[in-house]
Amino acid sequence: MIELQDVSFGWPDRPPAFSGLSLRIAAGEKVVLLGPNGSGKSTLLKLLNGLIDPTTGRCLHGGEEITVQRLRERDRARRFRRECVLLFQHPEAMLFNATVRDEIAYGPRQLGLADVDERVGRWSRELRLDTLLDKPPFGLSGGEKQKVALAAVLALDPKVLLLDEPSANLDPRTAGWLADYLLDTQATVVVSTHNLSMAAEFGERCLILDPGRALRYDGPIE
């Protein structure tokens, strides 16, 4: 499903986030990203989502190279954006609609899906957002914003879930629900977390990033 071939990335005037990174992630695999601040976890997720290009190397999804330029092609972009979604670390970066209802519906509407209302209803119930559907997302608590952003990406029923610190600000009940959902879903999951106690709840395989280098560890979570 996902392959990185000798990938390096560095922002201008900064040391490389990582260098010489090669890995494969199979369809349906559950992978947890660990590493200190600055090790490139968020950067790696953006690469996998086609938001930025590697400085060197290639990023492939389903055998097809993904680049910012390729995703300017409308049909390819629509297909990829439905199949591969990214939950940002800070939900405020994802919220821009007038109501929670419109926030959850935005992606399905943009893709022309026929069952928008059903998707909004399902995920608002799952994440207990029913009473907030007509409220503006900007006035919600941090945990509520996180749930709205999560509902918005899950509403697309994607094949690949890229989640950056998804349990941040969530109440224990919702964090537990999320862990169960991620382990049960057939989607490929790549999730970053600083919460080591949650790592084993989110996946079976662990990637530990080392700032400026390739992987420090790639193997089962023990």
N, C-alpha and C positions, 0 to 999 in steps of 0.2 A: 504493500500500500504506500509506504513512504521510504525513500532512500536518499541519503546524503552521501555525496562522493567527494571526499577530500575538501570539505567546506571550511573556509575561513571567513571571518567578518570582523571589521573594525570601523567604528565611526570616525569621521575626520578629526585629526589632531588628538586621538585617543589611542591607547594601546589596544591590540586586537581583543575582542571578547572571547574568541576561541580560534584555534588554528588546526588544520588538518583533521577535521571531524568527519568521520565516515561511520554510517550506521544504517541498519535496515529495521523497519518496524512492520510487522505482518498485519494483514487485515484482521481486525478484532482484538488486537493485542492491547493490553493496558500497561502504560509506561508512566513512571513517576520521575520527574526531574528534580534533582536535589543539587545544592551547591550554595556557597556563600553569596552575599550581595556582590554584584559585579561579575559573577561567573558566566553570565550570558543566558540565563534561563528565559527571560522575557524576549530577548533578541532571537533566540532559537525558535520560539513559538511564532514570532512574526515572520521569520524566514519560511517556516513550514506553511504559513498562511499566505505566502506570496505578497506580503506587504513591503518587503525589502528584498534586495538581491544579495547573494553572497559576494564578498570581495573576490574570492576565487572558489572554484568547485561548482558543483551542480546540485540542485534540489529537485527530486522527482516525486510525483504522485501517480501511482498506477502506471509507472513506466514513462510518463510524459514529463518533460522538464517544465517547471513552473518558474516564470520570471515576471517581473512587473510589466515588461513590454508585452509579453504574451497575454497577460490578463487585461490588456486594453482591448482585446478582441471581444466583442459583446457576447457572443454565444459561448465561447470558452469561459469567460468570466462568470456568466450566469450559472453554468454547470458547476464550476469549481466552488463558487461562493455558497451554493446550496449544499454541496457535498462536504466542504471543509469550513468549519466555523471556529472563531477565536473569541474566547471570553477574556477581556482585558483585566489586568490586575486592579485597575481603578474603574468601577462601573460608571462613574460620572462621564468617562470618555465615550461611553456607548449610548447615553440617554439624551435624546434631543426632541422627542415628541411631546405633544401637549398632555397626553394622558398615558397611564400605564397600559390601558387597552391598546392604544395606538402603537405603543412601544413594542408590545408582543406581536402585534399584527404586521408591523412594518416589513420585516423580511419576507414573510409569505406573500404579502401584497406586491412587493417589488418583483418577486419571482412569478407572479401571476397564478398562484396556487388557488384552487377552487374552494378549499375548505378552511378558509381563514378563520371564520368564527369558531369552528370546531377546535382548531388548534389553540386559539386564545382561551377557550373554555377549559380545555384539557389541562394546559400548563398553569393557568391561574388557580385551578383546583389543586393540582399536584403541589404547588409551592405556596398555597394558602394566600393568594393574592386577590381572591374574589371581591373582598370589600374595598379594595384599593383601585379597581379597574378604571374608575372615572376621576381619579386624583392625579394631579401633576407629579411626575416622578421626582422632580427637583426638591420637593418638600419632604420626602420620605427619609427614614433613618438609613444609616449605612447598610444595615442588614437587609432592609426592604429593597434598597436600590440593587444590592447584590442579587437578590432573588428575581427582580424584574429583568436584569441583564441576563441572568441564567435562563429564565423562561424565554427570552427573546431568541437565544441561540438554539435552545432545544426545540422550539416551535418549527424549526426548519427540518427536523428529523434528519440530521446530517450523518454521513458515513464516517467522518473524522471530527472528533471533539478535541480542540486545543484549549486548555483551561489554565489560566494564570492565577494562582492563588484563589481557587474558587470557594474555599471554605472561610475566607477572611470575612469577618463580621457576621457570619451566619450563627444562628442559635443552634444549640446541640442537636435538637430534633431535626432541623433542616440539614445540618451537616451529616447526620447519620443517614437521612433519606438519600442525600446526594451520593454518599459512599456506596450504598446498596445499588442505586441506579447505575453508577459507573461500572460496577462489577458485573451487573446483569445485562447491560446493553450490548448489542452486537456491533456497535460502532467501535472504531479504533479510537483509543483515548490516550492523549499525552497531557499530563497534568503536572504543573510545578507547585511546590509547596515548601514553606519553611517549617511547617508543623510536622515534626518527625513522627509524632504519635499517630498521625493520620496517614502516613505514607503507605503502610501496609493495607490500609482500608481502601486506598485509591487504585492500587494496581499490584501486579506480580513482578514486574521487571523494573529495575532502578537504573537510572543514568545519573552519575554524579559528575558535574562539570567542574573543571579546574580553570580559574581565570587565566585567559591568554593561551590556553593549551587545548589539547583534545580531551577525551573522556578520562577521568580518573578511575571510574568504575562503570562497568556495564554487566549486570547480572541479576540474579533473583534477589528480591527483598528478603532479608533474613531477620 
